[in-house]
Each structure stands twice: as structure tokens, then as C-alpha cells.
């Protein structure tokens, strides 16, 4: 009998030990991935230290530099201990693009990414003139592993500033197509890497495997190109090319960037050169090849143009950009490069014409390998302008043209092509205005209606707020249905800025508590309609999708909640790319906001979109019924949410004080039950109230600053609520601490303290095992999400990942608190307790307290289904878990309470199957 418990304890301890080792190993491995993304000194030091213990840390001794690179750059020795991280035109961390690498990498240019990074960690001058010793690493991101994992190489070598050649060797790690871990060795060569660069500078090179072609670590040669960042010299003198842009001076009023504050030019320019829709001449529909500076993409005309900045100078107001032609409408999150569909250019801002003029060059001699690629043929021109006035017929915040200086008889000639931005992104630019042009139509169709209506005593969304932006569901009598969004473009004479609109208004506007009743408004309405084409027994098998874009303007009545507008839609398919597409401006839009009610955070919207054309008109379409909801101003809803959250926390802690007080009263009348209470359970509950108290001061201070900023009149009340909540939390914590002290004291004096100690130790081991397994699972999920983000080049900051994982573990800690009865159940089982250790008021009441937030979340989730259908985001403060998870926890808590009830009515083993109980009784009889 004496050995059996000891063996069980040791086995459990050994299991927990191995779990801890596994947990720690995973964390250390993942920490390397996280810190590789950070740029601060501490993380770089950690990264460097972690790299040294990698499997490929001895790469320098595995590959001899002289065997592969001596003919490129002769090996030398350093003449100083001083070192840096940048050299030539490289700043220490450069991005490049590749093609090839079959066997380890995807050899084709794909839609995800074909980029790599080259990071140098050691650069030192050698005794040889103009030769530098370089140590660094290469990271390729598109491997064949099911979850894309990096192909990493640690390299060392030498660079000659006279020849511009770099040669490095080393080994690394990667995965094969079959998912096997490999340790390939390779030689890396770059050409044309000098101290400075210009528009024609293109660094090319290769990465070649040192394994035999039949080796497991062999990969096909990789061609790379890079665009250096340092010491760039702008090549073109635009004064010599002024005449080539003279035709672009159309006399229209454009935004003047010379009024921008210092250090804002680059952010403003590159922040608005995102995505543009191409508009070709109609001759392109016949299949002519003179519409592009290169052949078509897969036989089709590309629809979109996108820009990415390589370099921008605030002082000179010049930029260096890559210009990519694409068929997809979304801007990639992950860098990719195809020299066959990409151009490179230098641009300068013309303060006189308020336009950006760009001289553009092509990538030449592109084949299966990029070894011979270079930049040339700089005969393409491109201009941008940013209109200072927007209207219902012109809502593009940026537009431009691309053309060639070649004649129609020259090879490579193409027709002039227009492009426009896909939306208005110029928020915050001085001088940008909206001009209302449809006043007569609005007066005839809208003004007479709203003047007849007036709802006294009702409150509706303010025009100067974020309330007027909403998503929608639409349906027509033709069995079409879909979804869409209505985004304000301008309200009154101010451009609409979501979530910042009030703060950007002049002081006189802020002082107006009640705005004018009727307000001019302009909207961008986007709708996606689906028409079923094959329905059997009510089941939809396929559908035709149609996108409708409407620009509208009209009036909003803040005293009736009526929004009436006239609009224009572009005719033709969404893939139409030709210039001067027709528009239909015979559209009427009517929406009605429901009145706001006290303590509500929004309301519903009904409305319609219809044509004003006659039934015989070919452009007539069926009326679209619109259903939607809206949420009130963020400040009001946030205050409402905070108030309800504070009330919920205050109620929970008040009830906790009551139930713990009842348990203290119970043990005072029944002191013999104290030793049977689980210390682990009480420690969990006590820590659950102590940790929020430890964090409460910083939370209170940050909340005070936040709410005083957005609502100075309510700041004092919110602060008072926080203080009351904190006081009640302190009381609950002290009561739990007192119960813990009484239980520990009674346990130490109990005659059965050894058996209870054994039972408590077994409980602690099982609980520690379960909680550690849960923590490991939580971290593994976060690791896999982060590893995938890194592999796909989604470089969110390390701080954001810390915040994300903090929230994950915060939710997990809440789950541990939800299961507070589990240690008591285990203690009852191990000690075979028949004591009624917990009063019904305590375990049922505390279970009720733990159920409250989940019932609240479940209520929010069920009431937000309509919000979700309308693609309206629900605040994570209200609903941080899914409805299914809330239901699971709800029933789980009830189950734990029911088990405690059964154990205290019968015994601790009553929940075990009958066979186990019989085996245990046989074992006891045998040992007795």
C-alpha cells in the first residue's frame, strides 16, 4: 500500500516533466521566428544567439569558399575588428525576387510571392584593396512544405567594390516536396553591386546547389534580381524632358502638394498610388497589340495598374517606383515580381502643374533565367494628377495616362491609355472638395417629399457622425438577391472621414450640438447581386454574379431620418476596361433610418433603389429593396459598452462577495468540513481575483485618459464606476483569501492530513497536466498562425502578435476560472470524501457568477446574427467567443455543479463507472 501511491505520483510527475520540456522547446523554436521580424537591438541580439545554435551553425566549416568563389572574388583576411551591416548600395536588409529552385522552391512566378530577403550581419574591410568580408543570410518564403516554411541559408564570402561582384557559400535548411527536412549547401553570386545605383542599375545573380543532381538536397539554379536602396542617384534631368509632358497640362484644377507639411510628400503620394483601373481605347477590343508596352496577359488585356515604391525623396520630391499590370482587382499583401508585366520608373512632382511626371523603363532580355536581365528602353511616359474637385460623375481621387514617345511605325509603340483610381483615398489632403451638381434633380425628386414629413420627439442619427455608413442586404422581384455597402463620400461641404470625422471639423462645427436639419450628402454605393440559374427543389446550384457601382448625391433630414438621393451607375460588365463607358443617371435611392431609442446602440434601415425610367426603356431595372442596420457614433456606443461592462463586472463581484460570505458562514457552523475543501480550487479563485487587481491601476488610468478625450462630460462618472468596481473586487479577494487561510489552517491540524495531502497532491498533478496541455495547445495554435503569416510575408509587428497571444491566454485563464470546481471534484475522488465541503449557495452561486458573462456573450451573439449577415463587425468587447463555445461552457459548468452535488450526496467515487468501483473495493479487500 505504501509504494503504490508513490509510484503513481512519480509517473504523473514524469509525465508533467516531459510535457514541460516539450512546451519549452516549442516556445524557444517559435521565439526565433518572432524575433526575426523585429528590428530592435534586443531582438537582433536574441536572433543572433538563437541562430548560433541552429543545425546549420557550422556552415562555414562545411563549405570551403576557395573551392567555388576564388575566381570571382579572391579570399582575403580582415584588417580590423570593426564591422558594420551595410555595404555598397545595400543597407543590411534587402528584398529581392527570384525564379527557379525546383526541388525546394516553387519554380514559377505565382500569385502569393516570389520574394526573398538578404540580411547582412557582418561587413568588414580586408587587407586586399576594395575587398570586404561579408556574412549574412538568405531567406526564401515559397517552399513546397504543406504549410509554407522558409528556405534559409547562412552564408559567408567576399565582395569587390571595383568589380561589383559578390560571392558567398554556406548551408541552410529547407523542406523537400515530400516534407522532409533538408540541409542544402549552395553558392550565391551577385553582379553589378556597386557603391551607388541609378535607374538602369539591376543587380542580378544566381543561387546554385552544391549537391549532385541526384542528391536529396539538390535544387535547380535560382535566378535573382534586386533593387538596391542606398546611395541612389536619380538619373533623369526632367528639365530635358519637359516638352514630352506639355500635352498633359489640361488646365484642370489639381491638388497642390506644395502646401503639405514637411515630411508628408512621400507618405501622401505613395499612400494614394495604390490601384488603378485601366481604360483602353475601343480599338483594343479588336485584338490590336498596340495597347500595351508588352504582350497581353494570357491573351487578355490587364484591367488594373498598381504601384510600389522603391525610394522616395522628401526634399527633391522625387520617387522611384515599380509599375505592375495585373488582371486581379486586389492589391497584394505579399510582394511579387514579374519582369514581363512590370516597368520601373523615376518620377518628379511639378509644382506649377501640380502633377507627377514619370519616365518609365522596361526590363529587357528576360527569359527562363534572369541572369542577363537589364533595364533599358526608357521611352515610356506616365503622368498623375489628383483632382481638387470631386463630383457624382468624377469620384476618382487620382488619375493619369501612360504613353510612349515612339511613333506608330516604331517597334514597341502602343496607344495612350488612361487609368483612374478605384476610389477616393485622398482623405486629409488640403484643398480637396466635393461639388454637388444634381441640385435640380434632387429638388424635384427628394426635397418636396422630406419637407412634408416631420417626426416630433424622435431622435435620429446626426449627419456629422459615423452613423451614416452602413452595409445592406438587397432583394428584387426578379429573384435576385445580394449584399452591398453605402459609404458616405461627402457630408455638407466636408469630406467624410470614418471614425475621425468630428475630430477633423473646425471648432465652430464642433460647437453646434444640433446640425442643420437638411444636409447635402454624397455616397458611393456598391452592390453585388446574385441571380440563380439552376434551382431544383429550392436548392441553388449555381448563380450569375453582377456588380453594381452607384455614385449618388442628395439630402439627409436629421429630424426624420430620411435619406434621399439621385445616382449614376456605369453600364457594362465589371470587366469592361474601355474608355468612355456609358452611364445611367436615372436612379433614385431612398433610405429611412429608424429613430434612436434610449440605451440602444443603433437601429434598422429600410429603403429602395429604383429607376426613374419608363417601363419601355431598355435601361429600366426592377426595384431593389434594401434592409440594413446602423450603429450609433463610436463614442456613444463605446461609453454605453463600457457602462454595461462595468455593470456586469460589478454585479459579478458583488454576487461573489455574497456567495463567499455564505461559504464562510457555512464553515463557521461546520468547521469539520474545512479540511475537505480543495486548496487548489481556492488558489485558482483567489488568483482569479488578484490578477485583475494587480492590473487595475494601469487600466483605470488609461481608461480615464481615453474617456476624458472622447467625452469630457462623462469622464468623472466613468472613473467613479471604476473605483466602485475596484473596491468590490478587493472585498471579494479578501474574503477568498480568508477562506483559503481557514482551510489551510484546518488542514494542517486534521488527523487525516497525510491522506488529504496525498489526494491534494494528486489533484495538483492532474490539474497541472491538464492546464499545461491546454496552454501548450493555445500556444501551438498561435505559433501555427504566426508561422503561416511569416511564410506568406504577412509582416505584422511583433507587438501585435504579443497582444494577440495575450488575449488568447487571457481567454484561456478565463476558461480555467470557469472550471474552478474541477479540483474539488478530483479531490473528492482521490480522498473518497463524503463530506459536504461546499455549501450549495457557494458552488451553485459561484457557478452562476461564471455563467453570467457567457450568457451575456451568447445573448450578444444571437442578437448580432443580423449584424453578421450584413457584414457589420460586432465589437469583440461584447462577443469575444462564438455562440457554440458559449453553449459548450454553459453546459460544462452545469455539469461540474451537478457532479459536486452527487459527490456530496453519495461519495467522491459515485461518478465512476460501477466496474471501476468494484475493482477498487476488491483491491482494498486484497491489501487489507
ZAMARGU-4260 file (C-alpha; in steps of 0.2 Angstrom, whole numbers, plus 5000, padded with zeros to 4 digits):
<rodrens>
0) 5000/5000/5000 | 5014/5012/5004 | 5023/5010/4987 | 5008/5011/4976 | 5004/5030/4979
5) 5022/5034/4977 | 5024/5026/4960 | 5008/5034/4954 | 5015/5051/4959 | 5032/5048/4951
10) 5023/5043/4935 | 5012/5058/4935 | 5027/5070/4939 | 5037/5062/4925 | 5023/5065/4913
15) 5022/5083/4918 | 5040/5085/4916 | 5041/5079/4898 | 5026/5090/4894 | 5035/5105/4901
20) 5051/5101/4891 | 5040/5099/4875 | 5031/5115/4879 | 5048/5125/4882 | 5056/5118/4866
25) 5041/5123/4856 | 5041/5141/4863 | 5060/5143/4861 | 5058/5137/4842 | 5044/5149/4839
30) 5053/5164/4848 | 5066/5163/4835 | 5053/5166/4821 | 5045/5180/4831 | 5061/5189/4834
35) 5067/5188/4816 | 5054/5200/4812 | 5059/5213/4825 | 5071/5227/4822 | 5076/5232/4839
40) 5093/5229/4846 | 5087/5216/4859 | 5078/5205/4847 | 5093/5206/4835 | 5104/5200/4849
45) 5092/5186/4853 | 5090/5181/4835 | 5109/5181/4833 | 5111/5170/4848 | 5097/5158/4843
50) 5105/5157/4825 | 5121/5151/4833 | 5113/5135/4840 | 5104/5130/4824 | 5108/5114/4815
55) 5117/5124/4801 | 5128/5134/4813 | 5144/5126/4807 | 5141/5130/4789 | 5157/5140/4787
60) 5167/5124/4791 | 5156/5113/4779 | 5159/5123/4763 | 5176/5130/4758 | 5175/5147/4750
65) 5190/5145/4739 | 5183/5129/4730 | 5169/5139/4722 | 5172/5158/4723 | 5191/5161/4722
70) 5189/5165/4703 | 5175/5178/4707 | 5182/5187/4722 | 5199/5181/4729 | 5198/5177/4748
75) 5207/5188/4760 | 5208/5192/4778 | 5201/5207/4788 | 5212/5220/4794 | 5201/5227/4808
80) 5190/5221/4822 | 5177/5235/4817 | 5162/5229/4807 | 5146/5236/4800 | 5130/5229/4792
85) 5129/5239/4776 | 5140/5239/4761 | 5139/5246/4744 | 5121/5251/4740 | 5115/5238/4752
90) 5108/5244/4769 | 5109/5227/4778 | 5092/5221/4774 | 5087/5220/4756 | 5072/5212/4747
95) 5074/5204/4730 | 5064/5192/4719 | 5068/5175/4711 | 5063/5162/4699 | 5068/5144/4698
100) 5073/5132/4713 | 5063/5117/4708 | 5066/5104/4721 | 5064/5116/4736 | 5055/5131/4729
105) 5041/5134/4718 | 5050/5137/4701 | 5036/5148/4694 | 5031/5166/4697 | 5015/5163/4707
110) 5001/5174/4715 | 5007/5173/4733 | 5025/5178/4732 | 5042/5175/4724 | 5052/5187/4735
115) 5067/5183/4746 | 5077/5193/4759 | 5096/5196/4760 | 5102/5201/4778 | 5120/5205/4782
120) 5126/5204/4799 | 5144/5206/4797 | 5154/5218/4785 | 5172/5221/4787 | 5186/5228/4776
125) 5200/5216/4772 | 5219/5219/4768 | 5215/5217/4749 | 5211/5234/4741 | 5192/5236/4739
130) 5188/5219/4745 | 5176/5216/4760 | 5171/5201/4770 | 5153/5198/4771 | 5142/5187/4782
135) 5124/5186/4781 | 5108/5175/4777 | 5096/5172/4763 | 5078/5168/4767 | 5066/5162/4753
140) 5047/5160/4758 | 5038/5150/4745 | 5043/5132/4748 | 5034/5115/4745 | 5030/5111/4763
145) 5011/5110/4766 | 5012/5125/4777 | 5025/5136/4768 | 5041/5137/4778 | 5056/5147/4774
150) 5071/5141/4764 | 5085/5148/4775 | 5104/5149/4771 | 5118/5155/4782 | 5132/5162/4770
155) 5149/5169/4771 | 5160/5177/4757 | 5168/5192/4749 | 5163/5207/4739 | 5174/5218/4727
160) 5169/5236/4726 | 5179/5238/4710 | 5171/5223/4700 | 5154/5224/4709 | 5154/5205/4711
165) 5149/5196/4727 | 5152/5178/4730 | 5146/5168/4746 | 5144/5150/4751 | 5135/5141/4765
170) 5122/5129/4770 | 5105/5130/4777 | 5088/5121/4780 | 5073/5118/4769 | 5059/5106/4766
175) 5058/5094/4751 | 5042/5091/4741 | 5038/5076/4752 | 5040/5087/4768 | 5057/5080/4773
180) 5069/5092/4781 | 5085/5095/4771 | 5102/5104/4774 | 5107/5110/4756 | 5123/5118/4753
185) 5124/5132/4740 | 5135/5146/4732 | 5127/5163/4730 | 5134/5176/4717 | 5128/5193/4713
190) 5134/5205/4699 | 5133/5224/4697 | 5133/5228/4715 | 5142/5244/4717 | 5143/5259/4729
195) 5129/5268/4720 | 5115/5265/4708 | 5103/5273/4696 | 5088/5269/4686 | 5097/5256/4675
200) 5105/5248/4689 | 5099/5230/4691 | 5108/5218/4702 | 5106/5200/4696 | 5113/5184/4702
205) 5111/5165/4705 | 5110/5153/4719 | 5116/5136/4714 | 5116/5120/4724 | 5132/5111/4728
210) 5124/5094/4729 | 5125/5082/4715 | 5109/5082/4703 | 5103/5065/4711 | 5106/5071/4729
215) 5092/5073/4741 | 5097/5091/4744 | 5099/5096/4726 | 5088/5111/4719 | 5089/5118/4702
220) 5098/5135/4700 | 5089/5151/4706 | 5090/5167/4697 | 5088/5183/4707 | 5086/5202/4704
225) 5087/5215/4717 | 5085/5234/4718 | 5097/5242/4730 | 5091/5256/4742 | 5107/5265/4747
230) 5116/5279/4738 | 5103/5280/4724 | 5107/5294/4711 | 5092/5300/4701 | 5096/5298/4683
235) 5085/5309/4673 | 5085/5328/4672 | 5067/5332/4670 | 5071/5349/4663 | 5077/5340/4647
240) 5060/5331/4645 | 5048/5345/4649 | 5042/5346/4631 | 5036/5327/4632 | 5024/5331/4646
245) 5017/5348/4639 | 5002/5339/4632 | 4997/5334/4649 | 4993/5352/4655 | 4975/5352/4653
250) 4971/5367/4664 | 4960/5357/4676 | 4962/5362/4695 | 4973/5349/4704 | 4978/5347/4722
255) 4994/5357/4726 | 5006/5347/4737 | 5017/5362/4739 | 5006/5366/4754 | 5009/5350/4763
260) 5018/5350/4779 | 5036/5344/4778 | 5040/5326/4778 | 5022/5322/4771 | 5025/5322/4752
265) 5031/5304/4751 | 5018/5297/4763 | 5004/5306/4754 | 5010/5302/4736 | 5013/5283/4739
270) 4998/5282/4750 | 4987/5286/4736 | 4996/5277/4722 | 4988/5260/4726 | 4977/5253/4712
275) 4970/5260/4696 | 4958/5254/4683 | 4964/5254/4666 | 4953/5262/4652 | 4959/5257/4634
280) 4953/5265/4618 | 4939/5255/4609 | 4951/5249/4596 | 4959/5237/4609 | 4943/5227/4608
285) 4948/5221/4590 | 4964/5212/4597 | 4977/5225/4592 | 4993/5223/4601 | 4997/5242/4602
290) 4988/5244/4618 | 5002/5239/4630 | 5021/5241/4631 | 5021/5222/4631 | 5011/5207/4625
295) 4994/5203/4633 | 4992/5193/4650 | 4987/5176/4645 | 4979/5183/4629 | 4969/5196/4639
300) 4971/5215/4642 | 4976/5218/4660 | 4962/5228/4669 | 4972/5235/4683 | 4988/5245/4687
305) 4997/5245/4704 | 5012/5254/4710 | 5025/5250/4724 | 5038/5262/4730 | 5057/5258/4730
310) 5063/5275/4735 | 5056/5292/4739 | 5064/5309/4742 | 5055/5322/4753 | 5067/5336/4749
315) 5068/5333/4730 | 5050/5327/4729 | 5056/5313/4718 | 5051/5294/4718 | 5057/5278/4711
320) 5043/5265/4708 | 5039/5248/4701 | 5023/5248/4689 | 5014/5232/4688 | 5000/5227/4676
325) 4988/5214/4683 | 4971/5206/4680 | 4966/5205/4698 | 4957/5219/4707 | 4965/5217/4724
330) 4982/5224/4730 | 4993/5210/4735 | 4998/5209/4753 | 5013/5199/4748 | 5027/5206/4737
335) 5028/5198/4720 | 5038/5202/4704 | 5036/5198/4686 | 5048/5207/4674 | 5037/5203/4659
340) 5022/5213/4666 | 5032/5226/4677 | 5040/5243/4672 | 5052/5254/4683 | 5052/5272/4683
345) 5058/5289/4691 | 5045/5302/4695 | 5046/5321/4699 | 5032/5332/4706 | 5029/5348/4695
350) 5023/5362/4707 | 5017/5373/4693 | 5005/5360/4685 | 5003/5350/4701 | 5006/5334/4693
355) 5018/5319/4695 | 5028/5315/4679 | 5036/5299/4677 | 5049/5292/4665 | 5047/5274/4663
360) 5059/5260/4658 | 5057/5242/4653 | 5066/5226/4659 | 5075/5218/4644 | 5082/5201/4640
365) 5070/5192/4651 | 5070/5173/4648 | 5069/5157/4659 | 5084/5164/4668 | 5086/5182/4674
370) 5105/5181/4673 | 5106/5193/4658 | 5091/5204/4663 | 5094/5223/4662 | 5085/5240/4662
375) 5083/5249/4646 | 5071/5256/4633 | 5066/5272/4643 | 5053/5279/4630 | 5038/5276/4641
380) 5030/5291/4650 | 5017/5292/4663 | 5008/5306/4672 | 4997/5308/4688 | 4986/5321/4694
385) 4975/5322/4709 | 4959/5332/4705 | 4955/5345/4718 | 4936/5344/4715 | 4926/5328/4716
390) 4908/5326/4709 | 4895/5312/4706 | 4902/5309/4689 | 4920/5310/4694 | 4925/5302/4711
395) 4942/5296/4707 | 4955/5304/4719 | 4969/5301/4706 | 4970/5298/4688 | 4983/5298/4674
400) 4989/5292/4657 | 5003/5281/4650 | 5010/5283/4633 | 5026/5281/4623 | 5037/5293/4614
405) 5039/5281/4599 | 5029/5284/4583 | 5016/5272/4576 | 5029/5264/4564 | 5042/5260/4578
410) 5043/5243/4586 | 5036/5244/4604 | 5023/5258/4600 | 5007/5257/4610 | 4992/5269/4611
415) 4989/5281/4625 | 4980/5273/4640 | 4970/5281/4654 | 4969/5275/4671 | 4959/5280/4687
420) 4959/5276/4705 | 4946/5264/4711 | 4940/5275/4725 | 4943/5291/4735 | 4959/5289/4746
425) 4964/5307/4747 | 4957/5310/4765 | 4966/5323/4774 | 4973/5332/4759 | 4971/5351/4760
430) 4960/5359/4746 | 4951/5343/4741 | 4932/5347/4740 | 4916/5339/4733 | 4905/5349/4721
435) 4886/5345/4721 | 4880/5346/4703 | 4862/5337/4704 | 4853/5350/4714 | 4838/5352/4701
440) 4835/5333/4701 | 4836/5332/4720 | 4824/5346/4722 | 4811/5338/4711 | 4813/5320/4717
445) 4818/5322/4735 | 4815/5340/4743 | 4796/5340/4741 | 4794/5324/4750 | 4805/5327/4765
450) 4798/5344/4768 | 4781/5336/4771 | 4787/5325/4785 | 4792/5329/4802 | 4793/5317/4817
455) 4792/5327/4833 | 4800/5320/4849 | 4811/5307/4839 | 4830/5306/4838 | 4839/5301/4823
460) 4857/5299/4818 | 4867/5315/4817 | 4874/5320/4800 | 4891/5324/4807 | 4895/5307/4814
465) 4899/5289/4808 | 4881/5283/4809 | 4878/5286/4791 | 4889/5272/4785 | 4880/5255/4783
470) 4880/5238/4775 | 4865/5231/4767 | 4855/5216/4761 | 4846/5218/4744 | 4832/5209/4735
475) 4822/5211/4719 | 4806/5204/4712 | 4817/5195/4699 | 4823/5183/4712 | 4839/5192/4713
480) 4847/5195/4730 | 4864/5201/4736 | 4873/5212/4748 | 4882/5229/4747 | 4888/5244/4756
485) 4884/5263/4757 | 4899/5274/4761 | 4897/5292/4763 | 4909/5302/4751 | 4904/5320/4757
490) 4893/5327/4770 | 4889/5345/4768 | 4905/5354/4762 | 4916/5341/4772 | 4923/5325/4765
495) 4918/5310/4776 | 4932/5303/4786 | 4926/5287/4795 | 4929/5287/4814 | 4938/5304/4813
500) 4925/5315/4805 | 4921/5325/4821 | 4939/5327/4826 | 4943/5335/4809 | 4930/5348/4809
505) 4933/5366/4813 | 4929/5372/4831 | 4914/5381/4826 | 4906/5365/4819 | 4910/5355/4835
510) 4901/5368/4845 | 4885/5365/4835 | 4876/5352/4846 | 4862/5351/4833 | 4867/5352/4815
515) 4856/5360/4801 | 4840/5349/4798 | 4843/5346/4779 | 4861/5342/4774 | 4869/5339/4757
520) 4876/5321/4756 | 4886/5311/4743 | 4888/5292/4743 | 4897/5278/4735 | 4885/5263/4734
525) 4892/5246/4730 | 4881/5231/4727 | 4884/5213/4722 | 4868/5204/4715 | 4867/5185/4713
530) 4854/5178/4701 | 4851/5159/4702 | 4851/5150/4686 | 4849/5132/4691 | 4836/5129/4705
535) 4830/5111/4709 | 4818/5108/4724 | 4823/5125/4731 | 4841/5121/4731 | 4853/5133/4722
540) 4866/5125/4712 | 4874/5140/4703 | 4871/5158/4700 | 4877/5173/4690 | 4885/5187/4699
545) 4883/5205/4695 | 4892/5220/4702 | 4883/5237/4703 | 4893/5253/4707 | 4882/5269/4710
550) 4888/5286/4714 | 4874/5297/4722 | 4870/5313/4730 | 4855/5321/4738 | 4849/5326/4755
555) 4848/5319/4773 | 4835/5325/4785 | 4841/5323/4803 | 4824/5326/4810 | 4815/5312/4801
560) 4829/5300/4797 | 4825/5301/4778 | 4840/5300/4766 | 4835/5303/4748 | 4847/5304/4733
565) 4849/5303/4714 | 4863/5292/4707 | 4873/5287/4692 | 4879/5269/4688 | 4891/5264/4675
570) 4884/5252/4661 | 4893/5237/4655 | 4901/5222/4664 | 4913/5224/4678 | 4927/5218/4667
575) 4924/5232/4655 | 4940/5242/4653 | 4937/5253/4638 | 4936/5272/4639 | 4920/5282/4639
580) 4909/5269/4646 | 4891/5274/4646 | 4882/5279/4662 | 4864/5278/4668 | 4860/5293/4679
585) 4841/5290/4681 | 4842/5282/4698 | 4833/5286/4714 | 4839/5280/4731 | 4828/5281/4746
590) 4833/5276/4764 | 4824/5278/4781 | 4833/5277/4797 | 4823/5271/4812 | 4823/5283/4827
595) 4835/5280/4841 | 4829/5273/4857 | 4837/5276/4875 | 4851/5264/4879 | 4852/5257/4861
600) 4867/5257/4851 | 4859/5258/4834 | 4843/5254/4824 | 4837/5247/4807 | 4837/5254/4790
605) 4824/5251/4776 | 4824/5258/4758 | 4824/5255/4740 | 4835/5258/4724 | 4824/5261/4708
610) 4825/5268/4691 | 4815/5283/4686 | 4814/5277/4668 | 4798/5271/4659 | 4794/5253/4658
615) 4798/5253/4640 | 4815/5259/4642 | 4829/5246/4639 | 4839/5253/4654 | 4825/5250/4666
620) 4828/5238/4680 | 4817/5231/4694 | 4816/5240/4711 | 4829/5234/4724 | 4823/5233/4742
625) 4836/5237/4755 | 4837/5231/4773 | 4851/5236/4784 | 4855/5241/4802 | 4866/5255/4809
630) 4876/5258/4824 | 4877/5275/4833 | 4893/5286/4835 | 4908/5276/4841 | 4910/5287/4856
635) 4892/5284/4862 | 4892/5266/4859 | 4909/5264/4867 | 4903/5273/4883 | 4887/5263/4883
640) 4898/5247/4881 | 4909/5252/4895 | 4895/5256/4906 | 4887/5239/4903 | 4904/5230/4905
645) 4907/5239/4922 | 4889/5235/4927 | 4892/5217/4923 | 4909/5216/4932 | 4901/5225/4947
650) 4887/5213/4948 | 4898/5198/4946 | 4910/5203/4960 | 4895/5208/4972 | 4887/5191/4970
655) 4904/5183/4973 | 4906/5193/4989 | 4889/5186/4994 | 4892/5168/4990 | 4909/5168/4998
660) 4902/5176/5013 | 4889/5162/5014 | 4903/5149/5012 | 4912/5157/5027 | 4896/5157/5037
665) 4894/5138/5032 | 4911/5133/5038 | 4909/5143/5054 | 4894/5132/5058 | 4903/5116/5051
670) 4921/5118/5055 | 4924/5099/5051 | 4921/5101/5033 | 4936/5114/5031 | 4950/5101/5028
675) 4940/5093/5014 | 4939/5109/5003 | 4952/5109/4989 | 4966/5121/4992 | 4969/5121/4973
680) 4952/5127/4969 | 4953/5141/4982 | 4970/5146/4975 | 4963/5147/4957 | 4948/5158/4963
685) 4960/5169/4973 | 4972/5172/4959 | 4957/5175/4948 | 4953/5190/4958 | 4971/5195/4962
690) 4977/5197/4945 | 4964/5209/4939 | 4968/5220/4954 | 4986/5220/4950 | 4982/5226/4933
695) 4968/5238/4938 | 4978/5253/4941 | 4985/5255/4923 | 4968/5250/4916 | 4960/5264/4926
700) 4972/5277/4921 | 4972/5273/4903 | 4953/5272/4903 | 4952/5289/4912 | 4963/5297/4898
705) 4953/5289/4884 | 4936/5293/4890 | 4941/5311/4895 | 4947/5313/4877 | 4931/5307/4869
710) 4918/5313/4882 | 4924/5325/4894 | 4907/5327/4902 | 4907/5308/4907 | 4925/5306/4912
715) 4921/5308/4931 | 4907/5296/4931 | 4916/5283/4922 | 4931/5285/4934 | 4919/5284/4949
720) 4912/5267/4942 | 4929/5260/4940 | 4933/5265/4958 | 4917/5256/4964 | 4921/5241/4954
725) 4939/5240/4961 | 4933/5241/4979 | 4921/5227/4977 | 4934/5217/4969 | 4946/5220/4984
730) 4932/5214/4996 | 4929/5198/4985 | 4948/5195/4985 | 4950/5197/5004 | 4935/5185/5008
735) 4943/5172/4997 | 4959/5174/5005 | 4951/5172/5022 | 4943/5156/5016 | 4960/5150/5009
740) 4968/5154/5026 | 4955/5145/5036 | 4956/5129/5025 | 4975/5128/5025 | 4975/5130/5044
745) 4962/5117/5047 | 4970/5105/5035 | 4987/5106/5045 | 4978/5101/5061 | 4967/5087/5054
750) 4971/5069/5059 | 4969/5063/5041 | 4981/5077/5034 | 4993/5064/5026 | 4979/5056/5016
755) 4972/5073/5012 | 4989/5079/5007 | 4991/5064/4995 | 4974/5067/4987 | 4978/5086/4985
760) 4995/5082/4978 | 4987/5070/4965 | 4974/5083/4961 | 4988/5096/4958 | 4997/5085/4947
765) 4982/5081/4936 | 4977/5099/4936 | 4994/5105/4931 | 4995/5092/4917 | 4978/5097/4910
770) 4982/5116/4912 | 4999/5114/4904 | 4992/5104/4890 | 4979/5117/4887 | 4992/5131/4887
775) 5003/5121/4875 | 4988/5119/4863 | 4984/5138/4865 | 5002/5142/4861 | 5003/5130/4846
780) 4988/5137/4838 | 4996/5155/4839 | 5013/5148/4833 | 5005/5140/4818 | 4995/5156/4814
785) 5011/5166/4815 | 5022/5154/4806 | 5009/5154/4791 | 5009/5173/4792 | 5028/5174/4791
790) 5029/5161/4777 | 5016/5171/4767 | 5026/5188/4771 | 5012/5195/4781 | 5024/5205/4792
795) 5013/5211/4806 | 5023/5218/4821 | 5029/5208/4835 | 5020/5219/4847 | 5004/5215/4838
800) 5007/5196/4840 | 5011/5199/4858 | 4994/5207/4860 | 4986/5193/4851 | 4993/5180/4861
805) 4990/5189/4877 | 4972/5189/4873 | 4972/5171/4869 | 4980/5167/4886 | 4968/5179/4894
810) 4953/5169/4887 | 4962/5153/4892 | 4964/5160/4910 | 4945/5163/4910 | 4942/5145/4905
815) 4952/5139/4920 | 4942/5150/4931 | 4926/5143/4923 | 4932/5126/4928 | 4935/5131/4946
820) 4925/5115/4953 | 4936/5103/4944 | 4950/5102/4958 | 4936/5099/4971 | 4929/5085/4960
825) 4946/5077/4959 | 4950/5079/4977 | 4934/5071/4982 | 4938/5056/4970 | 4956/5054/4977
830) 4951/5056/4995 | 4934/5046/4994 | 4926/5061/5003 | 4908/5060/5009 | 4909/5077/5017
835) 4898/5091/5011 | 4913/5103/5010 | 4904/5116/4999 | 4888/5124/5003 | 4875/5124/4989
840) 4875/5143/4989 | 4893/5143/4986 | 4896/5131/4972 | 4879/5135/4964 | 4881/5153/4966
845) 4899/5154/4960 | 4894/5144/4945 | 4880/5156/4942 | 4893/5170/4943 | 4904/5161/4930
850) 4889/5158/4919 | 4884/5177/4918 | 4897/5183/4905 | 4894/5168/4894 | 4875/5171/4895
855) 4879/5189/4891 | 4890/5184/4876 | 4878/5171/4870 | 4864/5185/4870 | 4875/5197/4861
860) 4880/5183/4848 | 4862/5178/4845 | 4856/5196/4843 | 4871/5200/4831 | 4867/5187/4818
865) 4858/5200/4808 | 4874/5211/4810 | 4885/5197/4804 | 4873/5194/4789 | 4875/5212/4784
870) 4894/5211/4786 | 4894/5223/4801 | 4908/5219/4813 | 4902/5216/4831 | 4913/5223/4845
875) 4925/5209/4852 | 4922/5218/4869 | 4904/5211/4869 | 4906/5195/4860 | 4923/5188/4861
880) 4919/5169/4859 | 4907/5161/4847 | 4889/5156/4852 | 4894/5137/4851 | 4908/5140/4863
885) 4897/5149/4875 | 4884/5135/4874 | 4898/5122/4877 | 4905/5131/4893 | 4887/5134/4899
890) 4883/5116/4899 | 4900/5111/4906 | 4898/5122/4921 | 4881/5115/4925 | 4889/5098/4923
895) 4903/5102/4936 | 4890/5108/4948 | 4879/5093/4946 | 4894/5082/4949 | 4898/5091/4965
900) 4880/5089/4971 | 4881/5070/4968 | 4898/5068/4976 | 4892/5077/4992 | 4876/5067/4992
905) 4884/5050/4990 | 4903/5049/4989 | 4918/5055/4979 | 4918/5039/4968 | 4899/5040/4964
910) 4903/5047/4946 | 4915/5032/4942 | 4908/5018/4932 | 4902/5003/4943 | 4916/4991/4937
915) 4930/5003/4942 | 4921/5005/4959 | 4921/4986/4961 | 4939/4984/4956 | 4944/4997/4969
920) 4934/4988/4983 | 4942/4971/4978 | 4959/4980/4978 | 4956/4987/4996 | 4950/4970/5002
925) 4966/4962/4995 | 4978/4974/5003 | 4968/4973/5019
</rodrens>
